[in-house]
């Protein structure tokens, strides 16, 4: 593991390494006298000068093509995507373009592109996404017609379930129920992978339509399917975790407790378990050894002998409820998670340990959270302490978070923790205190990273002049360019173009292009033309 990766965390570590390699920013206010008029043609000319004629691999995949699609250049994006030689990668990129264009409102273009995708399964995937997009746009008839054209049976249920959810969200209960019934029929008719995902969606539809009894029945079916399958690293029962999180937020932990309950011991002679006779109240899902006729339900529900809920799924539940659960539910879930950790937790033990630690911190249980962090190796422990600081700050206790950050002994982890506190102070509208705290950070790059957040929030709260002054205090070239790009998004078009010019001078076209999507939609095609000319 590279030195400092654990303490900084992967995201900050990679950003820090990349931006420090770009070097320090010039001492003078570079680029501030360029494009003073804020004219679009001048900015486009500057972009052309900054682009090398070396497209590389990034031109035919990823965010660049999606920006093209979102800014009205779907045909050009598709042309570039079709140059990808690998058919699977090409199809996957085309699906992404369909979703980007649909999100930007170009549904007709998105559908035409979807229907041109060579691989049938990926074409189906794109059409399923468009069913939802057409329904949300109020074009229900087109959504229905598209759902009828989906080729593979394993995609039918999801298409109708998404349509039902969109219609339910629009308030048309009767139609939502009709589409939900169609989705249910499809997953009941074909025993395909993904049925539990469809049923989990139908739980949401049932809740949205006010039919909580139906939601409970559907949740039972999600559980049944999950129990009937062996939970492996390749098949995580995430839909069940979604169902459990929804129930937990409503204060219902009965299903979770039943799933966490360890399997019963083997049944001995005479049908006794630990000396207790099995009576009519025994678990109806338990098949007794040697039972000549276990009944049809046993064949229909071949449950795994171990709990289908493992550490990964419990972590998913905790993460899903962390921000919205009330204190009692959060602590009850934390208690159950710690009990599961004591049993070992399997290969995903560390994932659950992190989730429960951060849940406790988010709800003010600092001592318990820090005790769990102390279970780790020293390098990982200080990194987890920095995460605890961040969660504590987001819970509203910025004073406690600041004190806890200063108590961290590793300087890198401490800087990471202080960045989190600064970000939260700035977000909460206290830029003065946030700015003062920046000066206590003992790493030059980390100071600049913290100032990015302070400058952005200062501009958001109506003081762009002060925000630009803060940006000029950032030491590293690439970090300063990123901070200026954040201000572009918050500025009026003319001033935004002037700031964007400074971004280009400092950091090249790449950090500027995403924020130019709003103010200069032609910028991305100018870059593409320059690279391919």
C-alpha positions as CSV (number, residue, x, y, z in Angstrom):
1,X,0.0,0.0,0.0
2,X,1.5,3.4,-0.9
3,X,2.6,5.5,2.0
4,X,-0.2,7.7,3.3
5,X,-3.0,6.0,1.3
6,X,-4.8,4.7,4.4
7,X,-4.5,8.0,6.3
8,X,-5.6,10.3,3.5
9,X,-8.2,7.9,2.2
10,X,-8.2,6.8,-1.5
11,X,-10.0,9.9,-2.9
12,X,-7.9,12.6,-1.2
13,X,-4.7,10.6,-1.7
14,X,-5.1,10.3,-5.4
15,X,-6.2,13.9,-5.8
16,X,-3.3,15.1,-3.7
17,X,-0.7,13.1,-5.6
18,X,-2.1,14.3,-9.0
19,X,-2.3,18.0,-8.1
20,X,1.0,18.2,-6.4
21,X,2.6,16.8,-9.5
22,X,1.2,19.8,-11.5
23,X,3.3,22.1,-9.2
24,X,2.6,25.4,-7.5
25,X,0.5,28.1,-9.0
26,X,2.3,31.3,-10.3
27,X,2.5,34.0,-7.7
28,X,1.0,36.6,-10.1
29,X,-2.8,36.4,-10.8
30,X,-2.3,34.4,-14.0
31,X,-5.1,34.5,-16.5
32,X,-7.1,37.2,-14.9
33,X,-6.5,39.6,-17.8
34,X,-7.7,37.1,-20.4
35,X,-11.2,37.2,-21.9
36,X,-12.0,40.4,-19.9
37,X,-15.1,41.0,-22.0
38,X,-16.4,37.5,-21.2
39,X,-17.2,36.9,-24.9
40,X,-17.9,33.3,-25.9
41,X,-15.9,33.4,-29.1
42,X,-12.8,34.5,-27.2
43,X,-13.2,31.6,-24.7
44,X,-13.7,29.1,-27.5
45,X,-10.5,30.3,-29.2
46,X,-8.6,29.9,-25.9
47,X,-9.9,26.4,-25.6
48,X,-8.8,25.5,-29.1
49,X,-5.3,26.7,-28.3
50,X,-5.2,24.6,-25.1
51,X,-6.1,21.3,-26.8
52,X,-3.5,19.0,-28.3
53,X,-4.3,16.9,-31.3
54,X,-4.0,13.7,-29.3
55,X,-7.4,12.2,-28.5
56,X,-6.2,9.3,-26.4
57,X,-8.7,6.8,-25.1
58,X,-10.7,9.3,-23.1
59,X,-12.3,10.8,-26.2
60,X,-14.3,7.6,-26.9
61,X,-15.6,6.8,-23.5
62,X,-16.7,8.2,-20.1
63,X,-17.8,11.7,-19.2
64,X,-16.6,13.4,-22.4
65,X,-19.1,11.5,-24.6
66,X,-21.9,12.0,-22.0
67,X,-21.3,15.8,-22.0
68,X,-21.5,15.7,-25.8
69,X,-24.9,13.9,-25.6
70,X,-26.2,16.3,-22.9
71,X,-25.3,19.4,-24.9
72,X,-27.2,18.4,-28.1
73,X,-24.4,16.6,-29.9
74,X,-25.7,13.1,-29.5
75,X,-24.9,12.1,-33.1
76,X,-21.3,13.1,-32.7
77,X,-21.1,11.3,-29.4
78,X,-22.5,8.1,-31.0
79,X,-20.1,8.4,-33.9
80,X,-17.1,8.4,-31.4
81,X,-18.6,5.6,-29.4
82,X,-19.0,3.4,-32.5
83,X,-15.3,3.6,-33.1
84,X,-14.8,1.4,-30.0
85,X,-13.7,-2.0,-31.3
86,X,-14.8,-4.1,-28.4
87,X,-18.5,-4.8,-29.0
88,X,-19.4,-5.1,-25.3
89,X,-17.6,-1.9,-24.3
90,X,-19.1,-0.2,-27.3
91,X,-22.7,-1.3,-26.3
92,X,-22.2,-0.3,-22.7
93,X,-21.0,3.2,-23.7
94,X,-24.0,3.5,-26.0
95,X,-26.4,2.7,-23.2
96,X,-24.7,5.4,-21.1
97,X,-25.3,7.9,-24.0
98,X,-28.9,6.9,-24.3
99,X,-29.4,7.6,-20.6
100,X,-27.5,10.9,-20.8
101,X,-29.5,12.1,-23.8
102,X,-32.8,11.1,-22.1
103,X,-31.8,12.9,-19.0
104,X,-31.2,16.1,-21.1
105,X,-34.7,15.8,-22.6
106,X,-33.7,14.4,-26.0
107,X,-36.0,11.3,-25.7
108,X,-36.5,10.8,-29.5
109,X,-32.8,10.9,-30.1
110,X,-32.1,8.6,-27.2
111,X,-34.7,6.1,-28.5
112,X,-33.3,6.1,-32.0
113,X,-29.8,5.4,-30.6
114,X,-31.1,2.7,-28.3
115,X,-32.7,0.9,-31.2
116,X,-29.3,0.9,-33.1
117,X,-27.4,-0.9,-30.3
118,X,-26.1,-4.1,-31.9
119,X,-26.1,-6.3,-28.8
120,X,-29.7,-7.3,-28.0
121,X,-29.3,-7.5,-24.2
122,X,-27.7,-4.0,-24.0
123,X,-30.4,-2.7,-26.4
124,X,-33.0,-4.1,-24.0
125,X,-31.2,-2.4,-21.1
126,X,-31.4,0.9,-22.9
127,X,-35.1,0.5,-23.7
128,X,-35.9,-0.3,-20.1
129,X,-34.3,3.0,-19.1
130,X,-36.3,4.8,-21.7
131,X,-39.6,3.2,-20.4
132,X,-39.0,5.1,-17.2
133,X,-37.9,8.3,-19.0
134,X,-40.9,8.4,-21.3
135,X,-43.2,7.8,-18.3
136,X,-41.7,10.6,-16.2
137,X,-42.0,12.9,-19.2
138,X,-45.8,12.3,-19.2
139,X,-45.7,10.2,-22.4
140,X,-47.3,7.1,-20.8
141,X,-48.6,5.6,-24.1
142,X,-45.1,5.7,-25.6
143,X,-43.7,4.1,-22.4
144,X,-46.2,1.3,-22.6
145,X,-45.5,0.7,-26.3
146,X,-41.8,0.6,-25.6
147,X,-42.3,-1.9,-22.7
148,X,-44.2,-4.2,-25.0
149,X,-41.2,-4.3,-27.4
150,X,-38.6,-5.4,-24.9
151,X,-37.2,-8.7,-26.2
152,X,-35.9,-10.8,-23.2
153,X,-38.3,-12.1,-20.6
154,X,-35.9,-11.4,-17.7
155,X,-36.3,-7.6,-18.5
156,X,-40.1,-7.6,-18.8
157,X,-40.8,-7.4,-15.1
158,X,-38.3,-4.6,-14.4
159,X,-39.7,-2.5,-17.2
160,X,-43.3,-2.8,-16.0
161,X,-42.2,-2.3,-12.3
162,X,-40.4,1.0,-13.3
163,X,-43.4,2.1,-15.2
164,X,-45.6,1.4,-12.2
165,X,-43.3,3.3,-9.9
166,X,-43.3,6.4,-12.2
167,X,-47.0,6.4,-12.6
168,X,-47.5,5.9,-8.8
169,X,-45.2,8.9,-8.2
170,X,-47.4,11.0,-10.6
171,X,-50.5,10.1,-8.4
172,X,-52.4,7.8,-10.8
173,X,-53.0,5.0,-8.3
174,X,-55.3,2.8,-10.5
175,X,-52.9,2.7,-13.5
176,X,-49.9,2.2,-11.2
177,X,-51.6,-0.9,-9.7
178,X,-52.4,-2.2,-13.2
179,X,-48.8,-1.9,-14.3
180,X,-47.6,-3.4,-10.9
181,X,-49.8,-6.4,-11.5
182,X,-48.3,-6.9,-14.9
183,X,-44.8,-6.8,-13.5
184,X,-45.8,-9.3,-10.8
185,X,-47.2,-11.6,-13.5
186,X,-44.0,-11.5,-15.4
187,X,-41.7,-12.4,-12.5
188,X,-44.1,-15.1,-11.4
189,X,-44.2,-16.6,-14.8
190,X,-40.5,-16.8,-15.4
191,X,-38.1,-17.9,-12.6
192,X,-35.3,-15.5,-13.7
193,X,-32.5,-13.9,-11.9
194,X,-33.4,-10.4,-10.7
195,X,-36.9,-11.3,-9.6
196,X,-36.1,-10.0,-6.1
197,X,-35.1,-6.6,-7.5
198,X,-38.4,-6.3,-9.3
199,X,-40.3,-7.3,-6.2
200,X,-38.4,-4.8,-4.1
201,X,-39.5,-2.1,-6.6
202,X,-43.1,-3.3,-6.3
203,X,-42.8,-2.9,-2.5
204,X,-42.1,0.8,-3.2
205,X,-45.1,0.9,-5.5
206,X,-47.3,-0.6,-2.9
207,X,-46.1,1.8,-0.2
208,X,-46.7,4.7,-2.6
209,X,-50.2,3.6,-3.3
210,X,-51.0,3.2,0.4
211,X,-51.3,-0.6,0.3
212,X,-49.1,-1.6,3.2
213,X,-50.5,-5.1,3.5
214,X,-49.5,-5.7,-0.1
215,X,-46.0,-4.2,0.6
216,X,-45.6,-6.7,3.5
217,X,-46.6,-9.7,1.3
218,X,-44.1,-8.6,-1.4
219,X,-41.4,-8.1,1.2
220,X,-42.0,-11.7,2.3
221,X,-41.5,-12.9,-1.2
222,X,-38.2,-11.0,-1.5
223,X,-37.1,-12.7,1.7
224,X,-38.2,-16.1,0.4
225,X,-36.2,-15.7,-2.8
226,X,-33.2,-14.6,-0.9
227,X,-33.4,-17.5,1.5
228,X,-33.7,-20.0,-1.3
229,X,-30.4,-18.8,-2.8
230,X,-26.9,-19.3,-1.5
231,X,-25.6,-15.8,-0.7
232,X,-22.1,-15.5,-2.3
233,X,-19.8,-12.7,-3.3
234,X,-21.4,-12.9,-6.7
235,X,-25.0,-12.7,-5.6
236,X,-25.6,-10.3,-2.8
237,X,-29.2,-10.0,-1.7
238,X,-29.3,-6.2,-1.9
239,X,-33.0,-6.1,-2.6
240,X,-33.6,-7.7,0.8
241,X,-31.4,-5.0,2.4
242,X,-33.5,-2.3,0.7
243,X,-36.7,-3.9,2.2
244,X,-35.1,-4.2,5.6
245,X,-34.0,-0.6,5.5
246,X,-37.5,0.6,4.6
247,X,-39.0,-1.4,7.5
248,X,-36.3,-0.2,9.9
249,X,-37.1,3.4,9.1
250,X,-40.7,2.7,10.1
251,X,-39.5,1.2,13.4
252,X,-40.1,-2.4,12.4
253,X,-37.1,-4.7,13.1
254,X,-39.0,-8.0,13.3
255,X,-37.9,-9.3,9.9
256,X,-34.3,-8.2,10.6
257,X,-34.3,-9.9,13.9
258,X,-35.7,-13.1,12.4
259,X,-33.0,-13.1,9.8
260,X,-30.2,-12.5,12.3
261,X,-31.4,-15.2,14.5
262,X,-28.9,-18.1,14.1
263,X,-30.2,-21.3,12.6
264,X,-31.6,-23.8,15.0
265,X,-29.5,-26.9,16.1
266,X,-30.1,-30.2,14.4
267,X,-33.2,-32.1,15.5
268,X,-32.5,-35.2,17.6
269,X,-34.4,-38.3,18.1
270,X,-38.0,-37.8,19.1
271,X,-38.1,-34.4,17.4
272,X,-36.5,-32.4,20.2
273,X,-34.3,-29.4,20.1
274,X,-32.1,-29.0,23.2
275,X,-34.6,-31.1,25.1
276,X,-37.6,-29.1,24.0
277,X,-40.3,-31.0,22.1
278,X,-41.3,-29.6,18.7
279,X,-45.0,-28.8,18.8
280,X,-47.4,-26.9,16.6
281,X,-45.7,-23.7,17.3
282,X,-42.4,-24.9,15.9
283,X,-40.9,-23.1,12.9
284,X,-43.0,-24.0,9.9
285,X,-40.1,-23.6,7.6
286,X,-38.0,-26.3,9.3
287,X,-38.1,-29.7,7.7
288,X,-37.5,-32.5,10.2
289,X,-34.9,-35.1,9.4
290,X,-36.5,-38.2,8.1
291,X,-39.9,-36.6,7.6
292,X,-41.5,-38.8,4.9
293,X,-43.7,-35.9,3.6
294,X,-42.3,-32.4,4.2
295,X,-45.2,-30.9,2.3
296,X,-45.2,-28.7,-0.8
297,X,-44.1,-25.6,0.9
298,X,-40.7,-27.1,1.7
299,X,-40.1,-27.9,-1.9
300,X,-41.2,-24.5,-3.0
301,X,-39.0,-22.8,-0.4
302,X,-35.6,-24.6,-0.2
303,X,-34.2,-22.3,2.4
304,X,-30.5,-22.2,3.0
305,X,-29.5,-23.6,6.4
306,X,-27.7,-20.4,7.3
307,X,-29.0,-16.9,7.6
308,X,-29.3,-15.1,4.2
309,X,-28.3,-11.9,5.8
310,X,-24.5,-11.4,6.1
311,X,-22.2,-8.6,7.1
312,X,-22.4,-6.9,3.7
313,X,-26.2,-6.8,3.7
314,X,-26.3,-5.5,7.3
315,X,-23.8,-2.8,6.2
316,X,-26.2,-1.8,3.3
317,X,-29.0,-1.5,5.8
318,X,-27.0,0.8,8.1
319,X,-25.8,2.9,5.3
320,X,-29.3,3.3,3.9
321,X,-30.8,4.6,7.2
322,X,-27.8,6.5,8.6
323,X,-29.0,10.0,7.6
324,X,-32.7,9.6,8.2
325,X,-33.2,7.1,11.0
326,X,-34.2,8.5,14.4
327,X,-31.9,7.9,17.4
328,X,-33.7,4.9,18.8
329,X,-33.7,3.0,15.5
330,X,-30.1,3.9,14.8
331,X,-28.9,2.6,18.1
332,X,-31.0,-0.5,17.9
333,X,-29.5,-1.3,14.5
334,X,-26.0,-0.5,15.9
335,X,-26.5,-3.0,18.7
336,X,-27.5,-5.7,16.3
337,X,-24.6,-5.0,14.0
338,X,-22.1,-5.2,16.9
339,X,-23.6,-8.5,17.9
340,X,-23.2,-9.8,14.3
341,X,-19.6,-8.5,14.3
342,X,-18.9,-10.6,17.5
343,X,-19.9,-13.7,15.5
344,X,-17.1,-13.0,13.0
345,X,-19.0,-11.3,10.2
346,X,-17.2,-13.4,7.5
347,X,-15.2,-11.8,4.8
348,X,-17.2,-8.5,4.9
349,X,-16.5,-8.0,8.6
350,X,-14.5,-4.8,8.0
351,X,-17.2,-3.3,5.8
352,X,-19.8,-3.8,8.5
353,X,-17.4,-2.5,11.1
354,X,-17.0,0.7,9.2
355,X,-20.7,1.2,8.6
356,X,-21.6,0.7,12.3
357,X,-18.8,3.0,13.4
358,X,-19.9,5.8,11.2
359,X,-23.6,5.3,12.1
360,X,-22.7,5.7,15.8
361,X,-20.7,8.8,15.0
362,X,-23.5,10.3,13.0
363,X,-25.8,9.9,16.0
364,X,-23.4,11.4,18.5
365,X,-22.1,8.1,20.0
366,X,-18.5,9.2,19.8
367,X,-17.1,7.0,22.5
368,X,-18.6,3.8,21.0
369,X,-17.5,4.8,17.6
370,X,-13.9,5.5,18.7
371,X,-13.8,2.2,20.6
372,X,-14.6,0.4,17.4
373,X,-12.0,2.4,15.5
374,X,-9.4,1.4,18.0
375,X,-9.9,-2.3,17.0
376,X,-8.0,-1.6,13.8
377,X,-4.3,-1.5,13.0
378,X,-2.8,1.9,13.9
379,X,-2.7,3.3,10.3
380,X,-6.3,2.2,9.7
381,X,-7.4,3.3,13.1
382,X,-6.4,7.0,12.6
383,X,-8.0,6.9,9.2
384,X,-11.3,5.7,10.7
385,X,-11.0,8.4,13.4
386,X,-10.9,11.0,10.6
387,X,-14.1,9.5,9.2
388,X,-15.7,9.6,12.6
389,X,-14.8,13.3,12.8
390,X,-16.5,13.9,9.4
391,X,-19.7,12.1,10.5
392,X,-19.8,13.9,13.8
393,X,-19.4,17.3,12.0
394,X,-22.3,16.4,9.6
395,X,-24.4,15.5,12.6
396,X,-24.2,19.2,13.7
397,X,-21.5,18.9,16.4
398,X,-18.8,20.8,14.6
399,X,-17.2,21.9,17.9
400,X,-16.9,18.3,19.1
401,X,-15.6,17.3,15.7
402,X,-12.9,20.0,15.7
403,X,-11.7,18.9,19.1
404,X,-11.7,15.3,18.1
405,X,-9.7,16.2,14.9
406,X,-7.0,17.9,16.9
407,X,-6.7,14.9,19.1
408,X,-5.7,12.6,16.1
409,X,-2.0,11.9,16.4
410,X,-1.2,11.2,12.7
411,X,-0.7,14.5,10.8
412,X,-2.2,13.2,7.5
413,X,-5.3,11.8,9.1
414,X,-5.6,15.0,11.2
415,X,-5.5,17.1,8.1
416,X,-8.1,14.9,6.5
417,X,-10.4,15.3,9.5
418,X,-10.0,19.0,9.6
419,X,-10.9,19.3,5.9
420,X,-14.2,17.5,6.7
421,X,-14.9,20.0,9.6
422,X,-14.0,23.0,7.4
423,X,-16.4,21.7,4.6
424,X,-19.2,21.3,7.1
425,X,-18.7,24.7,8.7
426,X,-18.7,26.3,5.3
427,X,-21.8,24.4,4.2
428,X,-23.6,25.5,7.4
429,X,-22.9,29.2,6.6
430,X,-20.0,29.9,8.9
431,X,-17.2,30.8,6.5
432,X,-15.4,32.9,9.0
433,X,-14.9,30.0,11.4
434,X,-14.2,27.7,8.5
435,X,-11.5,30.0,7.1
436,X,-9.9,30.3,10.5
437,X,-9.7,26.6,10.9
438,X,-7.9,26.2,7.6
439,X,-4.9,27.8,9.1
440,X,-4.6,25.0,11.6
441,X,-4.1,22.4,8.9
442,X,-0.4,21.5,8.7
443,X,-0.3,20.4,5.0
444,X,-0.1,22.9,2.2
445,X,-2.1,21.0,-0.3
446,X,-4.8,20.1,2.3
447,X,-5.1,23.8,3.2
448,X,-5.9,24.5,-0.5
449,X,-8.4,21.6,-0.6
450,X,-10.2,23.0,2.4
451,X,-10.3,26.5,0.8
452,X,-12.0,25.0,-2.2
453,X,-15.1,24.4,-0.1
454,X,-14.8,27.7,1.8
455,X,-14.6,29.7,-1.5
456,X,-17.5,27.8,-3.1
457,X,-19.8,28.3,-0.1
458,X,-18.7,32.0,0.2
459,X,-19.7,32.6,-3.4
460,X,-23.0,30.7,-2.8
461,X,-23.8,32.9,0.1
462,X,-23.4,36.1,-2.0
463,X,-19.8,37.2,-1.7
464,X,-18.0,36.3,-5.0
465,X,-15.2,38.9,-4.5
466,X,-14.2,37.3,-1.2
467,X,-14.5,33.9,-2.8
468,X,-12.0,34.8,-5.5
469,X,-9.6,36.2,-3.0
470,X,-9.7,32.9,-1.1
471,X,-9.0,31.0,-4.4
472,X,-5.9,33.1,-5.0
473,X,-4.5,31.9,-1.6
474,X,-4.5,28.3,-2.8
475,X,-0.9,27.2,-3.4
476,X,-1.2,24.4,-6.0
477,X,-2.0,25.2,-9.7
478,X,-4.4,22.3,-10.3
479,X,-6.2,22.8,-6.9
480,X,-6.7,26.5,-7.7
481,X,-8.0,25.7,-11.2
482,X,-10.6,23.3,-9.6
483,X,-11.6,26.0,-7.1
484,X,-12.1,28.5,-9.9
485,X,-14.2,25.9,-11.8
486,X,-16.5,25.7,-8.8
487,X,-17.0,29.4,-8.9
488,X,-17.8,29.3,-12.6
489,X,-20.9,27.2,-11.8
490,X,-22.1,29.9,-9.3
491,X,-21.5,33.0,-11.5
492,X,-23.5,34.8,-14.1
493,X,-22.6,33.8,-17.7
494,X,-20.4,36.7,-18.6
495,X,-18.3,36.6,-15.4
496,X,-18.3,32.8,-15.5
497,X,-16.7,32.9,-18.9
498,X,-13.9,35.2,-17.5
499,X,-13.3,32.7,-14.7
500,X,-13.4,29.8,-17.1
501,X,-10.6,31.4,-19.0
502,X,-8.5,31.4,-15.9
503,X,-9.3,27.8,-15.3
504,X,-8.0,27.0,-18.9
505,X,-4.8,28.9,-18.4
506,X,-4.1,27.3,-15.0
507,X,-5.3,23.7,-15.7
508,X,-6.0,23.2,-19.4
509,X,-9.3,22.4,-21.0
510,X,-10.1,19.3,-18.9
511,X,-11.1,20.9,-15.6
512,X,-13.0,23.7,-17.5
513,X,-15.1,21.6,-19.8
514,X,-17.6,20.1,-17.3
515,X,-18.5,23.6,-16.0
516,X,-18.8,25.0,-19.5
517,X,-21.7,22.7,-20.3
518,X,-24.1,25.3,-19.0
519,X,-22.7,28.5,-20.3
520,X,-20.9,27.5,-23.5
521,X,-22.5,24.3,-24.8
522,X,-20.4,24.4,-27.9
523,X,-17.2,24.0,-25.9
524,X,-17.2,20.2,-25.9
525,X,-17.7,19.9,-29.6
526,X,-14.9,22.4,-30.2
527,X,-12.6,20.2,-28.1
528,X,-13.7,17.1,-30.0
529,X,-13.1,18.8,-33.4
530,X,-9.7,20.0,-32.3
531,X,-8.6,16.5,-31.1
532,X,-9.8,14.7,-34.2
533,X,-8.8,17.3,-36.8
